[in-house]
Amino acid sequence: MLALEGVNVHYGKIHVLRDVSLRVGNGEVVGLVGPNAAGKTTTLRAVIGLKACTSGTISLADQPLGRLSTPERVHLGAVLVPEGRQVFTRYTVRENLVMGAYHRADRGHIEPDIDEVYTLFPRLSERRAQRAGLMSGGEQQMLAIGRGLMAKPRLLMLDEPTLGLAPIMVEEIERIVQALAARGMTILIAEQNAAMALRVAHRAYVLSAGRISLVGTPDELARAPDIQRLFMGG
């Protein structure tokens, strides 16, 4: 579904991503883990077209994305749920979900899809008329994911979905990702919380200082000394 080959990204003279290559198979959940400032957000921004690559290629379902704008990539099915949630705080839960479907032509399917989001997130159903700015951080994260689902993604990218959340809400986000995976959704999840990412992912890449340093299954990476020391307290 997604392939990055030798991707390099610069911010001015700062070389942020260095020859990053990774793949996400159709229906696969892949974790991208690493410490703060490792380049995880930049990787996702490069995929969605918010940051240009200096070199390398990115393709979605074998279609090169290099010349496509961000809206064109969204039309192809790449959807990013950004770090920090970034919900529309003045609008209600339902209005936020409707805005997630802004580019869709199948207007008749929007209401059934909203109902499906409410089934996946019962708390959003309870607060459908509430302004998003009055919700807790965990509830806003649910709303951000629900809004992303309204775009009908072929590839759903989650950027630090558990950042700043209480443990009970981390468990809820983990449950949601597992539920989406059970439906066959293709997910790339960037997380500093490696323990959570490794619980939900089929495979994971470790990004350190802009380079992929390790790749493997959750079991393989959980045994790696670097993972235990840096991310899991071992």
C-alpha positions as CSV (number, residue, x, y, z in Angstrom):
1,M,0.0,0.0,0.0
2,L,2.8,2.4,0.9
3,A,6.4,2.4,-0.1
4,L,9.2,4.9,0.7
5,E,12.5,4.4,-1.0
6,G,15.6,6.4,-0.1
7,V,13.7,9.4,1.2
8,N,15.7,12.5,2.2
9,V,14.1,15.6,3.7
10,H,15.8,18.9,4.7
11,Y,14.6,21.8,6.7
12,G,16.9,24.5,5.4
13,K,20.4,23.1,6.0
14,I,19.2,20.6,8.6
15,H,19.1,17.0,7.2
16,V,16.1,15.6,9.0
17,L,15.4,12.3,7.1
18,R,18.3,10.3,5.8
19,D,17.7,7.6,3.2
20,V,14.5,6.4,4.8
21,S,12.9,3.3,3.2
22,L,9.9,1.5,4.6
23,R,6.9,-0.4,3.4
24,V,3.3,-0.9,4.7
25,G,1.4,-3.8,3.2
26,N,-2.3,-3.8,2.5
27,G,-4.2,-4.4,5.7
28,E,-1.0,-4.2,7.8
29,V,-0.4,-2.1,10.9
30,V,3.1,-0.8,10.9
31,G,4.7,1.1,13.8
32,L,7.2,3.9,13.3
33,V,8.8,4.4,16.8
34,G,11.6,6.6,18.0
35,P,12.4,9.3,20.5
36,N,11.3,12.9,20.2
37,A,12.8,14.7,17.2
38,A,13.7,11.4,15.5
39,G,11.9,12.4,12.3
40,K,8.6,10.5,12.7
41,T,6.3,13.5,12.1
42,T,8.4,14.6,9.1
43,T,8.0,11.1,7.6
44,L,4.2,11.3,7.8
45,R,4.2,14.9,6.5
46,A,6.3,13.8,3.5
47,V,3.9,11.0,2.7
48,I,0.9,13.4,2.8
49,G,2.7,16.1,0.9
50,L,3.1,18.7,3.6
51,K,6.9,18.5,3.3
52,A,8.8,18.1,0.1
53,C,11.4,15.4,-0.3
54,T,14.9,16.4,-1.3
55,S,15.3,13.0,-2.9
56,G,13.8,9.6,-2.9
57,T,10.3,8.3,-3.9
58,I,7.0,7.7,-2.2
59,S,4.2,5.7,-3.7
60,L,0.7,4.7,-2.7
61,A,-0.6,1.4,-4.1
62,D,2.2,1.6,-6.7
63,Q,1.3,5.2,-7.8
64,P,4.1,7.7,-7.3
65,L,3.1,10.7,-5.1
66,G,5.9,13.0,-5.8
67,R,4.1,15.4,-8.2
68,L,0.7,15.3,-6.4
69,S,-0.6,17.9,-4.0
70,T,-1.9,17.1,-0.5
71,P,-5.6,17.2,-1.6
72,E,-4.7,14.8,-4.5
73,R,-3.1,12.4,-2.1
74,V,-6.1,12.6,0.2
75,H,-8.3,11.8,-2.8
76,L,-6.2,8.7,-3.4
77,G,-6.8,7.6,0.1
78,A,-3.9,8.8,2.2
79,V,-5.2,10.4,5.4
80,L,-3.2,11.9,8.3
81,V,-4.4,12.3,11.8
82,P,-1.9,14.9,13.0
83,E,-0.1,15.2,16.3
84,G,-1.9,17.4,18.7
85,R,-5.3,16.4,17.4
86,Q,-6.1,19.8,15.8
87,V,-9.9,19.4,15.9
88,F,-12.1,22.4,15.1
89,T,-12.8,23.5,18.6
90,R,-15.7,25.9,17.9
91,Y,-17.7,23.2,16.1
92,T,-19.6,20.3,17.4
93,V,-18.5,16.6,17.3
94,R,-20.9,16.0,14.4
95,E,-19.8,19.1,12.5
96,N,-16.1,17.9,12.9
97,L,-17.0,14.5,11.4
98,V,-18.9,16.1,8.5
99,M,-15.8,18.2,7.7
100,G,-13.7,15.1,7.6
101,A,-15.8,14.1,4.5
102,Y,-15.5,17.4,2.8
103,H,-13.8,16.0,-0.4
104,R,-16.2,13.1,-0.9
105,A,-18.6,12.9,-3.7
106,D,-20.8,10.2,-2.3
107,R,-22.8,12.5,-0.1
108,G,-25.5,9.9,0.5
109,H,-23.1,7.7,2.4
110,I,-21.9,10.3,4.9
111,E,-24.7,9.8,7.5
112,P,-24.3,6.0,7.6
113,D,-20.5,6.6,8.0
114,I,-21.1,9.0,10.9
115,D,-23.2,6.4,12.5
116,E,-20.4,3.8,12.1
117,V,-18.0,6.2,13.8
118,Y,-20.4,6.6,16.7
119,T,-20.5,2.8,16.9
120,L,-16.7,2.6,17.1
121,F,-16.6,5.6,19.5
122,P,-19.6,5.5,21.8
123,R,-18.3,8.5,23.7
124,L,-18.5,10.6,20.6
125,S,-22.1,9.5,20.1
126,E,-22.9,10.7,23.6
127,R,-21.3,14.1,22.9
128,R,-22.3,14.6,19.2
129,A,-23.8,18.0,19.9
130,Q,-21.0,19.2,22.2
131,R,-18.4,21.7,21.0
132,A,-15.0,19.9,20.4
133,G,-13.1,22.6,22.4
134,L,-15.0,21.5,25.6
135,M,-13.9,17.9,25.4
136,S,-11.0,16.2,27.1
137,G,-7.7,15.5,25.3
138,G,-8.6,11.8,25.0
139,E,-12.0,12.6,23.6
140,Q,-10.5,15.1,21.1
141,Q,-8.1,12.3,20.0
142,M,-11.1,10.0,19.4
143,L,-12.7,12.8,17.4
144,A,-9.6,13.4,15.3
145,I,-9.4,9.7,14.4
146,G,-13.1,9.6,13.7
147,R,-12.7,12.6,11.4
148,G,-9.9,10.9,9.6
149,L,-12.1,7.8,9.1
150,M,-14.8,10.0,7.5
151,A,-12.3,10.6,4.6
152,K,-12.5,6.8,3.8
153,P,-8.8,6.2,4.0
154,R,-7.0,3.4,2.2
155,L,-4.0,4.3,4.4
156,L,-4.6,5.9,7.8
157,M,-1.6,7.6,9.4
158,L,-1.7,8.3,13.1
159,D,0.9,10.8,14.5
160,E,1.6,10.3,18.2
161,P,-2.1,9.4,19.0
162,T,-1.3,8.8,22.7
163,L,0.8,11.9,23.3
164,G,-0.1,13.6,26.6
165,L,-3.0,11.2,27.4
166,A,-3.8,9.6,30.7
167,P,-3.1,5.8,30.9
168,I,-6.8,4.9,30.7
169,M,-7.1,6.9,27.5
170,V,-4.0,5.3,26.0
171,E,-5.7,2.0,26.6
172,E,-8.8,3.2,24.8
173,I,-6.8,4.5,21.8
174,E,-5.0,1.2,21.7
175,R,-8.4,-0.6,21.6
176,I,-9.5,1.6,18.7
177,V,-6.4,0.9,16.7
178,Q,-6.8,-2.9,17.3
179,A,-10.5,-2.7,16.2
180,L,-9.6,-0.9,13.0
181,A,-6.9,-3.4,12.3
182,A,-9.4,-6.2,12.8
183,R,-11.5,-4.6,10.0
184,G,-8.5,-4.8,7.7
185,M,-7.5,-1.1,7.7
186,T,-4.0,-0.3,6.6
187,I,-2.4,1.8,9.4
188,L,1.0,3.6,9.9
189,I,1.3,4.7,13.5
190,A,4.1,7.0,14.6
191,E,4.7,6.7,18.3
192,Q,7.2,7.7,21.0
193,N,5.3,5.2,23.2
194,A,7.0,2.2,21.7
195,A,5.4,-0.3,24.1
196,M,1.9,0.7,22.8
197,A,3.0,0.7,19.2
198,L,4.5,-2.7,19.5
199,R,1.3,-4.1,21.0
200,V,-0.8,-3.1,18.0
201,A,1.7,-3.4,15.1
202,H,2.4,-6.4,12.9
203,R,5.9,-4.9,12.1
204,A,7.7,-1.8,13.3
205,Y,10.6,0.4,12.2
206,V,12.8,2.3,14.7
207,L,13.7,5.8,13.6
208,S,16.7,7.4,15.2
209,A,18.3,10.7,14.2
210,G,16.5,10.6,10.9
211,R,17.6,7.0,10.0
212,I,15.9,3.7,10.1
213,S,18.1,1.8,12.7
214,L,16.0,-1.4,13.3
215,V,13.1,-3.2,11.7
216,G,11.3,-6.3,12.7
217,T,8.3,-7.9,14.4
218,P,7.1,-6.6,17.8
219,D,8.7,-9.7,19.5
220,E,12.0,-9.2,17.7
221,L,12.2,-5.5,18.6
222,A,11.0,-6.0,22.2
223,R,14.1,-8.1,22.7
224,A,16.4,-5.5,21.2
225,P,18.6,-3.9,23.8
226,D,18.2,-0.4,22.2
227,I,14.4,-0.6,22.4
228,Q,14.5,-1.8,26.0
229,R,16.9,0.9,27.1
230,L,15.4,3.9,25.1
231,F,11.7,3.3,25.0
232,M,10.6,0.6,27.5
233,G,12.6,1.3,30.6
234,G,14.7,-1.8,30.4
